[in-house]
């Protein structure tokens, strides 16, 4: 296996060098979703090197939302807007956007169509769309930082627009901001059925002998693969090592042979001293998880009282869809990270990003729409009404909590009835809750190395 790994790494390095030679500029690094940090000032692109859409974006970044709204009305009144995204909430937010524009011009009208491609086909759709002089899609909401970085940004298919109010709320300069625009961070968290006697109090419990957690397959929802890539980053590999050290000696003994076996691979992959712990967890997880088609069925399965001693890694907000019956209840599961004494990673977080296609037919309208949903509570409400989705705009995040009260989501008539629905929020999850956060640049790099290694692993088959 080590010889095969060495060959794969050599090929990956060759491909990476070739790819670097073709890039027009270094790829942008992602800012943290909720609290972007200011980056050193970047050299603005020369005006003559900008596309027509990029020139509009450059103007738009210095304009208020109301100024953009007026531009949108001039551009798209009576027209048709096509959008494409990983979330159907885009379709829900467009009528709210139209209503906002109608407060400025009551005669404004806009028809729209929002597409949500399945099986990760959004990248193929946007790539095909990019071959047209003027594209079909005006705006996109998209996830999977790895493929966004390598297929959409480096190729010039998608452009980033930073709204003026968003930049001010985050304390950054739109003109020099180096990163994508995240609409929100979503979290997937470990939950387990608690109708039996079994508990999961350490992240290594999920890969113990005989365990088969429910999880969307990494080849159908690629953000799950990004989660595995991120585990090899020093911070998260360190969290795995810390959790391992908290295990009893007999439980450590089960994992040590795998950890020791992978020390050479970790060194070959250029990982730090805790890299073998990350690779061991990944190998055991890939070899044991029970692939389910969607997070909805996972949540439905786990919250039924028949799912004794089962667990999964799934979108936190899916708990909202559970109808309380004699057999199903939100109280039939525990959110592992909320339990006293839990050790290690509580789940992972990934972003929905907003982009304007570089051949957008309605760039002013796209910028106004992006500004509206990232800078107002009403605009974000299609996503903000549910727990587990955190606006990247701190002002909107605060307003969303004030409006929907997710931190008290489990309180009914003054009584804490469903503790799992009391969302502890982005700041808690990314610190105490040890949420692994997707970094597009790291994922794009790791796809050549760790990704090749993962492809050689044996996957569990329930059959």
N, C-alpha and C positions, 0 to 999 in steps of 0.2 A: 504493500500500500504506500510505503514511503517513497518508492521509486516513482510510482504513478503520480503521487502528490507533487514530487519535484518536477516531473515533466509538465504537469498542469500549471504549476507556478511559473515555469520558464515561458510557456506559451502565453500565459496571462500577461507577463511582463512585456513580451514582444508586442502583443495587441495593444496594451496600455500605452506603450511608447509611440506606436503608430497613430493611435487616437489622439495623443497629445500633440503630435506634429500637425494634425489637421485642424485643431481648435483655433478659433480666431482670437480668443481671450480666455484667461483663467476662469473656471466655473465659480459662481458665487457661493459663499458659505451661508448656511441657514442660521437665522437668529432664533433664540429660544422663543417659543410660540407666544407666551403670555408676557414676558418681560424682555423684549429685545434690547440688547446692549449696543451702545453706539460703537461703530467701527471707525478705524482711521479713514480720513477723507479719501475717497476714490477719485481718480482723475476723470472728469466728465467726458463722455464720448463727444468727439467733434461732430458738429451739426451735419456736415456733409456725409458722415458715416452712418447716420440714423435713417431708418426706414420712415415712411410717411406716418405709420402708426406710432412709432417711437417718438417722432417729433410732436405728435398730439399728446402723448403721455407726458413728455417733458413739460409741455405747457400746463397740462391738467394737474400735475403735482404741485403747482403753485397756486391753484385755485380752490376756493371753498366749495363745499358740497352744493350750496345753492347756486353758485356760478356754474358748476358742472351740470346741474339740473337744467338750467336755461339752455346750455349748449346741447344737452340731450334732447330737449324738446324741439329745438331747431332742426336737429339731425334726423330724428326718428318718428316724429308725429305722423300717425297714419300708416306706419310701416310695419314690417314683420321682423321680429328678433328671434334668432335661433341660438340656444345655449346648449351646452353639453357638460355633464358632470357625473361624478361618482355618487352624488346624493340627490334623491328626489326632492329634497327640501328647496333646491333652486327653483323648481316649479312653484312651490308654495310661496316663495318670497317675491316673485316677480309681480303678482297682483298688488302687493303692498307697495312696491316700488312705483308702480303706475299710479296708485292712489296718491303717493307723495308728490309725483310730478303734477298731478291734477290740482294740488293745492296751489301751485304756481300758475298753471294754465288749465282751467276747468275743461277746455275743449281738447285737451291732449288725449290721444288714443294710441294704443300699441298692441298689436297681436304678437303672440309668442308661442314658441314650441321648445320644450326642454327635453332633451334626450338623455337617457341614462344607460349607456352600453353595459352589457353584462360580460363576465369572464375577462375583465381587464382589456377589453377591445377599445377603450377610449383612446389609447395611444395610437392604435392603427387608424382610428377615425381622424384624429387630429393631424397625423402625418399625411394622410391622403388629402385632407382639407388644405394643407399647407402648399400643395402643388398648384393651387389656383391663384391667379393674380389677385382676385378679391374672393375671400373665403365665404363659406356659408355661416360659420359660427362666429358670433360677436363676442362671446365671453365663455370662459370655462372655469369650473370648480373641480379640482383634481387632487387625488391623493397618490401616495407612493413616491417618496422623495428620491429614491434611487433612480427610477425610470424618468421622473421629471428632470432630474439633473442630466442624465446621459442622453435621453431621447428628445427632450423638449427644449431645454434651455441651451445646452451646448450647440444644438443644431439651429437655434434661432427661430424655432417654431412659435414659442410663446414668449411674451414680454411681461415684465413685472411693472405694475402701477402701484405707487405708494400714496394713498390719500393724504392730503394735508392734515386733516384732523387726526388721523390715525398716527401719523408721524409725531405730531405735537403731544398726543396722549402718551406715547411711548418714549418721548424725549430723544428722538432721532431726527436727522436731516434727510428728507425724502430724496434730495439730489445726490447724496453720497451713501445712502443706505445700501448695504451689501448683503442681499438675501432675497428670499421670496416674501410674498405677502400671505401669512396664514390667516384664514378666516377664524379657525378654531382648532383646538386640540381635543381629540377624542381619546377616551381611555378604555382599554380592554383590561379586565381585572380577573384574578383568580377567585372563583366561587366554588363552594362545595355543598352538597346536600347534607343537611344536619339532622335528618330524621333517624339516623342510626347512631352508633357510638363512635364512629371514626371521625378524627379531626386532622386537619392539615395545618401544622404550625411552623413549617419551614419550607422554603422554596424547593429544597431538595426532596421533599416528600412527594412532589409531583412526578419525579422520575425514579422513584423507588421501585423495587421489584414488584411486578404484577399490576402496576398502575397504568391506566389508559385514559388520560384526560380527554375531554371532548374539545375540539379545536378546529377552526376552519383550515382546510389544507393549505400549506404554504405555496403550492403550485396553482391554486385558484385565487387566493387573496394574497398578493405579494407583500402587503405590509406585514404579514406574519413572518415572512422570510427576513424582512428588514429588522424585525424584532430580534431574530437570531443573530444577524450580523452585529447589531448593537451590543449584544451580550459580550462580544469580544473586545469592546472598547475598554480601556483601563478602569474607568469608574465603575462600570457595571460588572466587569469580571471581578473587581475588588469586592463588590457587594455579594457576589456568589461565594467568594472565598470566605468572607466574614460569616455568612450563613452556614457554610460547611463547618467552620470552626465551632459553631454552637451545637452541632449534632452530637449525640452520645457516641462513644467510641465504637459500639457495635454497628451503628448505622454508617459511620464513616468508613468502616471496614468494607462495606458493600460497594462503595463508590471508588475507593482508592485504586483498585486495579485499573479501572478505566481512566482515571486521572493520570496515573503514572504512564499508562500506555500512550497517552496523547501529548506528553511533554515534548517529544521530538517534533510532532506536527505543529505544536504551538510555536516552537522556536523557528521552524521552517516558514511559518506564516507571518513571522515578525511580530508576534504578540508579546505582551509583557509577562512578568513572572506569574501572574494569575491566569494567563491565557488557557492553560490546560484545564482549569476548573470550568471555564466557559465552554470549551470544546466538549468536555465530558458531559456537561448538562445538556448541550445541544444534541449530542449523539444519542443520549438516553431519551431525550424528548422526541426526536424524530423517529426513533425506533419504538416508541410506545404510544404516541397520541392517537386517538380515534378520530379520524377525519369526518367532519359533519359539514353539510353543504352551506349552512348559514348560521349566524349567531342566534337568530330567532328560534329555530328548533332546539339549539343547545339550551337556551334559557327555559324553554317549555319543558324539555326533558328533566333538567336539574331541579326545577321547582315542583315537580310532582313527587308525592311522598313515596312512590315506588322506586325512585332513583337512589336508593340507600347506598351510601359510601361511594358516590360518584362525584366528580368535579369537572370543571372546565375553565377555559380562558376565553372570555367573551366580552362584548361591548357592555359596559356597565348600565347604559340607559335602557337596555332590553328589559330590565325589570319593570319598566313602566307598562309593558304590554300584558303582564300577567293578570288574568282575571281570577279573583279569589273564589275557589270552589272547595268542596269537601276533600278533593285529592290534590289540588294545586294551591300553592301559596308562596308569596315572596318570603315568608318566614320559614319556609322549608330549606332555605339556603343561608349560608353565611358568606359575607365578603371577607375573604381570608385576612387581608391587611387590616381590617377593622378589629380583629380579635386580639385581645391582650396576649402578649408574649409571642406574637408572630415574628418570624425572622426572615429577612431577605426581601426579594423583589415582589411587589404586590401586583404588577401588571406592566403594561406598556402603553405609551401614548404616541399617536401619530396625528398629523395635521391634514386638514382640507385647505388647499391653497387656491387663491384666486389669480387668474392670469387673463391677459388679453391676447388673442391670437395675433401674430404679426401681420396678418392680412384681414383683420376684422373689418366687416362692412359697416359697422356702427361703433367706432372706437370711443367717441364722446359718450355715447349711451352706456357702453361697457364700463367706462371709468366712473360715470355717475352711479351706476348700479353697484359697483364694487364699493364705492364710497358709502353708499346708503346702508349696505348690509354689514359693513365693518365698523361703521361709526355711529350707528343709532341702535337703541334697544329694540325699537319696532322692526327695523330692518333685519336684525339678528334673531328676531323672535322665532322664525321657522326652525332654528337650531336651538336657541336659548331656552325654549319652553321645557326642554328635557334636561335632566341631570346628566353629568358625565360628558358634557360638551362645553368647553371653556373658551370664551372669546379672547382673541389676542389683543384686544383693545381694553386696557384696564378700566376705562370709564364705562364702556359697554358691559364689561364683566360685573362691575359694581351695580350698575343699573339693572342688569338681568337678575342678579340675586335679590335685589330689592323688590322686583316685580314678581318673581316666581317663587322665591323662598326655598331653593333647593336644599339648603342646609337643614331645613325642617320639613323635608318632603315626606317623612314617615310619620308625622304627627297628624292624627285624626281627632277632631273635636277636643284638642288640648291634651291628648294622650299619645305617647310614643307607641304607635301600633306596628309600624314597619321600620325597624331601626336601619335596615339596609338601604332605605331610601333617603336617609339623611346624608346627602352628599357632603363630604368634608372639603371639597374644593381643590382647585388646581395647586395652590400653594402647599396644601397638606399632602396631596398625592405625589408631588415632585420632590418632597423632602422626607417626611416621616413614612409615607406610603411607598417610597422607593419605586416610583414609576420610571421605567426605561423610556427615554425620549428618542424618537427617530431623528437622526441627523443626515440629511440627504447626501452631503459630501462624503461622510464616512461610509454610508451604505454603498454609494457608487464605487468607492475604492475597494471596499470589502467584497463586492460582488465578483471581482476578478480572482480573489484569493480564497477567502472563507467560503464564498459562494460555490466555487469549484469543489472545495472540500465537502461541503454539504451535499452536493449532487452525488457524491460517491456513497453516501450513507444509506443503509437499508431502512425502509419505512415500514411501519407497522401496518398490517392488514387484518382487520377484524375477522375476515373470513378464514 
